[in-house]
Every structure is written in structure tokens, then in C-alpha cells.
Amino acid sequence: MVVALSGRRIDSPDASRAAFPIENAEAVRMRIVELFRELRATVLVCSAACGADLLALEAAESVGARRRIVLPFEPRLFRETSVTDRPGNWGPAFDRCLLAASAANDLVNLDLPAANESYVRTNEFILEESRTLARVLQDRVTAVLVWDGMSKGQADFTELFGKAALARQFGVVEVSTL
């Protein structure tokens, strides 16, 4: 099974409501591992932000799945704006995952500008890359949303990912961050 994944980052200290509290990270990691085992995941395609992405990349490693990382722009800027800007020590996990993906020729940098639209385009690429890999492997794609299940409004990239996956007729599974 090819898994296309998107989800919540760890909540910022000034979050108006809890979507992914740092104290839930280990429980969410275990839920993802369990899901990947259930799906018999062989490939994970996702980005590498703190929270859902990095937990999923670590879960995929633990079940022996290939990990393909898609970044919207160069890793240094992504690390600064999407990894180390939230509570938790996410930098070392990001560095390890990128090193492994790069060594396996599974790191994609879309070289987009640092703008909200780039995250939408990255999610679209993740879904299409998952479809391509599934064709090559003669397998199926399941989209996984790691989130609180509540929309943050028009710019909710996780919600948009789920809608785009459904439009492609992918199966969609949710993992709760709460």
C-alpha cells in the first residue's frame, strides 16, 4: 500500500484551540504505526514538518516502509519555518529523515516560493507522486489525514488534502491528534 499523508503540525504556544498538543505526540506516533501495519504500508509519501509528517516518517521507518519526502522549498528554510518553530526538539528528527531520504534518492525539493500556495501545490504533488508510485508498484493509494477533524477555514491544508484525495477516488483514513 502506498500512503499519501498530510496532517497537523504541533500547536504553537499561542494556539487559540488545541489541534495537536505536544503531549499527544507519542500516542499519535503509535496510532500511525498501528495504521501502517494494518494497511501493510510499503511506501509513505509526505512532507517533513514537525508533528504529523515527522511522526509518520519515523513510523514508516519502524515498519520498513520506503519514505519519500516532498519539500516545497529548500530544506534549510523549511526546517526554520515548519520544523523548529514549534515546541519539541524536532530538528534532529528532520535532519535524520532528510539524510535517509536523500541517500535513497527519495527527497524531492519542488523549489517553490515560501508562500501558502506552495503548501497546496506540495500536497497536490504528494498525491500525484503517490498515484505514480502505486502504478509502478501495481498497488493502491490510501490518503491519511493526521488531524483533529476540525477545519481551520479556507487555508486548512490538511482538509484540502483530504478533499483532493477524495476527488482522486483514493481511500481516506483519519488519525486523531487529540
N, C-alpha and C positions, 0 to 999 in steps of 0.2 A: 504494500500500500504506500502510495506517495501522499505525504501530508503537507498541505499548504497551511501555514499558520500565521495568525496575527493576534495581537492582544494588547492588554493594558500594560503600561509602564507602572512602576511603583509610584504610589501617590507622592506628590510634592508635600513638604511640611505645611504649606498653606492651602491645601485642597479644601474646597467647600463641602465636599462629601467624600466618603470613602469609596473608592473603586478598586484599589489594590493596595491594602495596607502592607507595609514591610513585614509585619509579624506573621502574615499569611504565606510568605514566600515558600517555606519548606513544605507546607501542606499542599500548595498548588503544584510544586515540583513533583510530589508523589502522585497527585492526581494525573499529571501529564504522563509520567512513567507508566502508570496503570493503563491509561488510554492507549499509549503507543504499543504496549504489549497486547492489549485486546485487539487493536487494529492490525497487528503484525506489521508495524511501520518499517519500511525498508529505506525510505528517503524522507528527509524533512527539508522543506524549502521555507525560509523565513528571513527576517532581518536579524539584528543583534542588539536591540535596545534593552535597557535594564527592565527586569520584570519578566513578562511572558516569553519574550524571544530568547533571552539567555537561559531561562529555566528550561525551555523546550530544547534548546541546543544541548544542554547538559543531559537532559532526559534521553534524547536521541542517542547520544554517545553511550549512555548506560545500557541501552537495548541493542547496540550495534548497528544503528541506522546511519546511513550516509547523511551528511549535513551540508546543505548548500545555502550559503549566506548571501543575501542581496542587500547592498547598501545604496542609499540614494546618492551619496556623495562620498568624498574621500574619508577614510577611516578616522583620521585624527579629529576632524571636525565632527563627525558622527559621534565619536567617543565623548567629546566635550559636551555636545548638545542633547544626546539621547541616552547616555550611559552613566556618566559620573555626576550628572546634575541632580540626582535624586538620592535619598537615603539608601545606605547599604554600600558595601565595598564591591561594586560591580566591575570596576576597571580590570582587575586581574582575570576574571572570567571572560570578559570581552576579548582581552589580549590572547588568551589561550584558544578560544574558539576561532578567532581570526587566523591565528597561526596555523591551526589544524586545517581550516578550510582552504587557506592559501596553499599549503603543502599538497593538498589533494586536488588542487585546481578547481575548487568549489567556492571561490569568493568572487562575487560579481559587484563591481562598482559602476553604477549607472551614470556617474559623473553629471548629476543634475544640480541645479542651483539649490541653495539652502532656503527652501520655501515650502509652505504647506502643500502645495500642489505636487511637490516631489514625493511626498509620502503616499499620496493617492497613486501616482504613477509607479512607485515601487511596489505597492500592493498589487496593482494590475500585472506587473512583471512577474511577481511571485506566483500568481495564479496561472499565468500563461506558461511559465517555466515548469510548473508542476504538471500541467497538461502535457507538455512536450516530453518530460521525463517519463510520465505514465505511458505515453505512446511507445516510446523506445523500449521500456521495460515490459510492455504489454500488461499493464496494471491499471488500477483505478486511482482517482484522487479523492481524498476527503479533506475538506477545509475544516480547520479547528480554530475556534474563537475562544481565547482565554480572556474572560472579562466578567464584569459584574452583571451583565444582561440589561443594563440601562443605557439608553442613548444619551450622549453628551451634546446632542444637537447636530446641526448641519455638517460640522467638521469632525464628526466622530469616525476616525479612520478604521476602527475595528468594526463598527456597524456597517460602514461602506464596503469593507472587505467581505463581510458575510453576505451582503446583498449581491455583490459581484460574483461570489462563488455560486450562489443560488441561480443567478442568471445564466451561468455556465453549466447548470444542472449537476453541480458537484454535491455530494453529500456534505452536510454541515453538522458538526458536533461542537457543543459548548463545554468549556471547563470553567467552573466558577472560581473567581478570585476572592470571594467573600466566605 
